[in-house]
């Protein structure tokens, strides 16, 4: 069940009056809201969709009808209820109600402490499939490139179980990929030596050689020990192939291809917990959770060995393994997949391209585009490798620099002379306005239109990606921002938004979104610094609904830094969802609380976030049959 547990938390504190946190907001006040705005449609036998208000009349309904309360709050916040033409609450009233619902549902969900939550079976996604074959066969090919693209789900990532179904097209492509990968591996010296560890001869029969190969291969392919009986289907494939052609190698390759299309290889499934209580994951399931979280691939030999010794339930060992895995080059795969989906910068290679006539230097320079796209990825990776503060993501004296980026920014960077084109961790000169994510052109570009900036897109991006509380979608009948007619006097984006906000329907949300975007207006649509827009000085001033005024990105980042735990909460929730491969539920909110507290206690160290996640109850434990959602 997707939930509203993060609704209005960050926005309520940073951008809105703290409606959802009002001490005086009670269950009775929520009931009055429902009677005022919902009773006309949801009373008696003719209640719309069969949803009657009496379901919500008792405090116990927050526990027994949690799903309906959650759906109700989402629809109210998004403006879907009350329906058009009915009396409607203003935005402050909506936020007060939904904030109260969110807080009340969290209290109920966490009353019994932290719980594991669901652990759905999921197919390896395209990147995981490619990386797993790379490590299993020791081949360096993009074997998964022919597979259908994976959609995003859960907390916004393509490793979410809910999107990783198996279609007939997948089945066909897996057969082709298995044949191609195994044939390639058999021709490569290193790969061949790793797989074909036995051959008939010198007293070894073909069956004995095949069994030795399968005994070594299947535990690695299936990521856990196998029983003797587990070998028999693949021995049967081997024997069936030899009936057609007695040659040993084609037959054993046929059997190995069979393993590569087995559900035990293609899916990440954990031994079921049929008991009623939560239990710790077994060692091999935990090893796979660690490796697919931090590497996007199968466990390596050391991780398998630690699992075989039964040590992966020891916190010190888990911390040591996580640190070792982060230092491995394979962790770049995790960081890139996480960052590009979290910040949406993956769109820079999937359809979002600035206008070639307005920004030819960006469109034509592939090396520059690559540096821009990788900057936030490598920045987070350096924070993890150096165990620096996560607050550098809000603002920092450091960044990732290259000679291309220095030229793009218009100032010198203290780059290593011998590798100026290679990404480096560098200290920024004073007054450059490039510290943190919001000074990086990748996020500034993806939150702009191809031909101009948009305070609305950028404000929404900050509220969503940084704070984790996207504003509600605009009503269907809201007109778009007026464009300037040919020959008309030029208007700045601010002037057009001022006109747009004259519509009362637009004003309530835009008063919260636009000030953030205005603070970033000195950056153009590809993230270059500018002092003028349309021949006029850039006005980077903003005012929050609570009256706080600010100018430019530095003062905006100061406001965000005052509420750093809100950013860390969103980052923790995103990364926990990524690590678990599912959307978070109300019951996960207390786990996120604990992770944020642990990170705060450790001065926001980057590795403390990883450690808190891999030691958390949802990561370490498996729900019992009675607790599955």
Residue pairs with C-beta under 8 A, 6 or more apart in sequence:
1 67
1 70
1 585
1 586
1 629
2 70
2 583
2 585
3 70
3 105
3 584
3 585
3 586
4 70
4 73
4 74
4 77
4 98
4 101
4 102
4 105
5 102
5 105
5 106
5 109
5 584
5 585
5 586
5 588
5 589
6 102
6 468
6 469
6 569
6 570
6 573
6 589
7 20
7 73
7 74
7 77
7 98
7 99
7 102
7 469
8 16
8 19
8 20
8 77
8 95
8 98
8 99
8 102
8 469
9 20
9 99
9 102
9 468
9 469
9 566
9 569
10 463
10 467
10 468
10 469
10 563
10 566
10 567
10 569
10 570
11 95
11 463
11 467
11 469
11 471
11 512
12 18
12 19
12 20
12 21
12 95
12 99
12 469
13 21
13 563
13 566
14 467
14 544
14 559
14 560
14 563
14 566
15 463
15 512
15 516
15 544
15 545
16 92
16 95
16 512
16 545
17 92
17 95
17 545
17 546
18 99
19 25
19 92
19 93
19 95
19 96
19 99
20 95
20 96
20 98
20 99
20 100
20 102
20 103
21 99
21 103
22 96
22 99
22 100
25 96
25 99
25 100
27 59
27 104
29 100
30 97
30 100
30 101
30 104
31 56
31 57
33 89
33 93
33 97
34 53
34 56
35 53
36 87
36 89
37 76
37 81
37 82
37 86
37 87
37 88
37 89
38 53
38 81
38 82
39 53
40 82
40 86
41 47
41 48
41 81
41 82
41 83
41 86
42 48
42 51
42 52
42 53
43 52
43 53
44 52
47 53
51 68
51 72
55 61
55 65
55 68
56 65
56 68
56 69
56 72
61 69
62 69
62 104
62 105
62 108
63 108
66 105
66 108
66 109
66 586
69 101
69 104
69 105
70 101
70 105
70 586
72 81
72 101
73 97
73 98
73 101
73 102
73 105
74 98
75 81
76 89
76 94
76 97
76 98
77 94
77 95
77 98
77 472
78 472
78 473
79 88
79 94
79 472
79 473
79 475
82 88
84 477
89 97
90 508
91 508
91 509
92 508
105 586
106 586
106 589
106 590
108 586
109 585
109 586
109 587
109 589
109 590
110 587
110 589
110 590
110 593
113 590
114 587
114 590
114 591
114 594
114 616
114 617
114 618
115 278
115 587
115 617
115 618
115 623
115 627
116 278
116 617
116 618
116 621
116 622
116 623
116 627
117 580
117 582
117 584
117 585
117 587
117 588
117 618
117 623
117 629
118 582
118 585
118 623
118 628
118 629
119 270
119 580
119 582
119 622
119 623
120 161
120 162
120 581
120 582
121 161
121 267
121 268
121 269
121 270
122 159
122 160
122 161
122 164
122 267
122 268
122 581
123 164
123 165
123 166
123 170
123 266
123 267
123 268
124 132
124 164
124 266
124 267
124 268
125 150
125 158
125 159
125 164
126 144
126 145
126 147
126 148
126 149
126 150
126 158
127 144
127 158
127 296
127 333
127 337
128 159
128 292
128 296
128 297
129 143
129 144
129 147
129 177
129 266
130 141
130 142
130 143
130 144
130 145
131 295
131 296
131 297
131 298
131 330
131 333
132 265
132 297
132 298
133 139
133 141
133 143
133 144
133 177
133 181
133 260
134 140
134 141
134 143
134 297
135 297
135 298
135 300
136 220
136 221
136 298
137 181
137 182
137 184
137 185
137 191
137 194
137 195
138 185
138 188
138 190
138 191
138 194
139 181
139 184
139 185
139 188
139 191
141 181
141 184
143 177
143 180
143 181
144 177
146 173
146 176
146 177
147 170
147 173
147 174
147 177
148 167
148 169
148 170
148 173
150 158
150 159
150 163
150 164
151 158
151 163
152 158
152 160
152 163
152 341
153 160
153 161
153 162
153 163
153 583
154 160
154 161
154 162
154 163
154 577
154 578
154 580
154 581
154 582
154 583
154 584
155 573
155 574
155 576
155 577
155 578
155 583
155 584
156 341
156 342
156 574
156 577
157 337
157 338
157 341
157 342
157 577
157 578
157 581
158 337
158 341
159 292
159 296
159 337
159 578
159 581
160 577
160 581
160 582
160 583
161 581
161 582
162 582
162 583
166 266
171 261
174 260
174 261
174 266
175 261
177 260
178 257
178 260
178 261
179 257
181 260
182 253
182 256
182 257
182 260
183 253
184 191
185 191
185 192
185 195
186 192
186 195
186 196
186 249
186 253
195 213
195 217
195 256
196 213
196 249
196 252
197 212
197 213
197 216
198 204
198 208
198 209
198 210
198 212
198 213
199 209
199 248
200 206
200 208
200 209
200 248
204 212
206 242
206 248
206 251
207 235
207 238
207 239
209 248
209 252
210 235
210 238
210 248
210 251
210 252
210 255
211 231
211 235
213 252
213 256
214 231
214 234
214 235
214 238
214 255
214 256
214 259
215 226
215 231
217 256
217 259
218 226
218 230
218 231
218 234
218 259
219 225
219 226
219 304
220 298
220 304
221 259
221 260
221 262
221 264
221 265
222 230
222 259
222 262
222 264
222 265
223 284
223 287
223 288
223 298
223 299
224 284
224 285
224 288
225 284
225 308
233 258
234 255
234 256
234 258
234 259
235 255
237 254
237 255
237 258
238 251
238 252
238 254
238 255
239 251
241 250
241 251
241 254
241 255
242 248
242 251
245 251
259 265
263 269
268 288
268 292
268 581
270 281
270 282
270 285
270 622
271 282
271 285
272 625
273 279
273 622
273 623
273 624
273 625
274 625
275 624
275 625
276 624
276 625
276 626
276 627
277 624
277 627
278 617
278 621
278 622
278 623
278 624
278 627
279 621
279 622
279 624
280 286
280 313
280 620
280 621
280 622
281 289
281 620
281 621
281 622
283 306
283 307
283 308
283 310
283 311
283 312
283 313
284 304
284 307
285 622
286 307
286 312
286 313
286 620
287 299
287 303
287 304
287 306
287 307
287 312
288 298
288 299
289 579
289 614
289 619
290 299
290 303
290 312
290 318
290 321
290 322
290 325
290 614
291 297
291 298
291 299
291 300
291 303
291 325
292 298
292 581
293 334
293 578
293 579
293 613
293 614
294 322
294 325
294 326
294 330
294 331
294 334
294 610
295 325
295 328
295 330
295 331
295 333
295 334
296 330
296 333
296 334
296 337
297 330
297 333
299 307
302 324
303 321
303 325
306 312
306 317
306 321
311 317
312 318
312 321
313 620
315 615
318 611
318 614
318 615
319 611
319 614
319 615
322 607
322 610
322 611
322 614
323 607
325 331
326 384
326 385
326 607
326 610
327 385
331 381
331 384
332 377
332 381
335 377
335 380
335 381
335 384
336 374
336 377
338 380
338 574
338 575
338 578
339 345
339 376
339 377
339 380
340 346
340 373
340 377
342 465
342 574
342 578
343 376
343 437
343 442
343 443
343 446
343 465
344 446
344 447
344 461
344 465
345 373
345 376
345 377
345 442
345 443
345 446
347 446
348 369
348 372
348 373
348 442
348 445
348 446
349 373
352 445
352 446
352 450
353 363
353 450
354 362
354 363
354 445
354 448
354 450
354 451
354 525
354 526
355 363
355 450
355 451
355 525
356 363
356 364
358 451
358 525
359 525
359 526
361 368
362 368
362 369
362 445
362 526
365 404
367 404
367 421
368 404
368 405
368 408
371 402
371 404
371 405
371 423
372 405
372 408
372 440
372 441
372 442
372 445
372 527
373 442
374 400
374 423
375 399
375 400
375 405
375 423
375 440
375 441
375 442
376 437
376 440
376 442
376 443
378 400
378 423
379 392
379 393
379 399
379 400
379 437
379 440
380 393
380 606
382 388
382 400
382 425
383 389
383 390
383 392
383 393
383 606
384 606
384 607
384 610
386 425
386 606
387 605
387 606
387 607
388 605
388 606
389 603
389 604
389 605
389 606
390 568
390 571
390 599
390 604
390 605
390 606
390 609
391 561
391 564
391 567
391 604
392 398
392 435
392 436
393 436
393 437
393 567
393 571
394 436
394 437
394 438
394 466
394 557
394 560
394 561
394 564
394 567
395 435
395 436
395 554
395 557
395 558
395 560
395 561
396 428
396 435
396 436
397 427
397 428
397 435
398 425
398 426
398 427
398 428
398 435
399 425
399 426
399 428
399 434
399 435
399 439
399 440
400 423
400 424
400 425
400 426
401 413
401 415
401 423
401 424
401 426
402 415
402 420
402 421
402 422
402 423
402 424
403 413
403 415
403 420
403 421
404 421
405 413
406 412
406 413
406 415
408 441
408 528
409 432
409 434
409 528
409 529
410 528
410 529
411 429
411 432
412 429
413 426
413 428
413 429
414 426
414 427
415 424
415 426
416 422
416 424
428 434
428 435
432 439
433 439
433 522
433 529
433 552
433 553
433 554
434 440
435 557
436 557
437 443
437 466
438 444
438 462
438 466
438 520
438 553
438 556
438 557
439 523
439 553
440 527
441 523
441 526
441 527
441 528
442 527
443 461
443 465
443 527
444 458
444 520
444 523
444 525
444 526
444 527
445 525
445 526
445 527
446 461
447 454
447 457
447 458
447 460
447 461
448 454
448 457
448 458
448 524
448 525
448 526
449 457
449 525
450 525
451 525
452 493
452 525
453 493
453 517
453 520
453 521
453 523
453 524
453 525
453 533
454 493
454 517
455 493
455 494
455 497
455 513
455 514
455 516
455 517
455 518
455 520
455 521
456 481
456 497
456 510
456 513
456 514
456 517
457 517
458 516
458 517
458 520
459 512
459 513
459 514
459 515
459 516
459 517
460 470
460 471
460 513
460 517
462 516
462 517
463 469
463 470
463 471
463 512
463 513
463 516
464 470
466 560
466 567
466 570
467 566
467 567
467 570
468 566
468 569
468 570
468 573
468 574
469 570
471 509
471 512
471 513
472 509
474 506
474 509
475 505
477 505
478 503
478 505
478 506
479 500
479 503
481 496
481 497
481 500
482 496
482 499
482 500
484 490
484 491
484 496
490 534
490 535
490 536
491 534
492 533
492 534
492 536
492 539
493 521
493 533
494 518
494 521
494 539
497 510
497 514
500 506
500 510
501 507
501 510
501 511
501 514
511 545
512 544
512 545
514 542
515 542
515 543
515 544
515 550
516 542
516 556
518 539
518 540
518 541
518 542
519 540
519 542
519 550
519 551
519 552
519 553
519 555
519 556
520 540
520 553
520 556
521 533
521 538
521 539
521 540
522 529
522 530
522 531
522 538
522 540
522 552
522 553
523 529
523 530
523 553
524 530
524 533
530 538
531 537
531 538
532 538
540 551
540 552
540 553
541 549
541 550
541 551
542 549
542 550
542 551
542 556
543 549
543 550
544 550
544 559
548 559
550 556
550 558
550 559
560 567
564 604
565 596
565 600
568 596
568 599
568 600
568 604
568 609
569 592
569 596
571 609
572 592
572 595
572 596
572 599
572 609
572 612
572 613
573 584
573 588
573 592
575 609
575 610
575 613
576 584
576 588
576 591
576 592
576 595
576 613
576 616
576 618
576 619
577 583
577 584
579 613
579 614
579 619
580 618
580 619
584 592
585 629
587 629
588 618
591 616
591 617
591 618
594 612
594 616
595 609
595 612
595 613
595 616
598 608
598 611
598 612
599 605
599 608
599 609
599 612
601 608
602 608
613 619
614 620
623 629
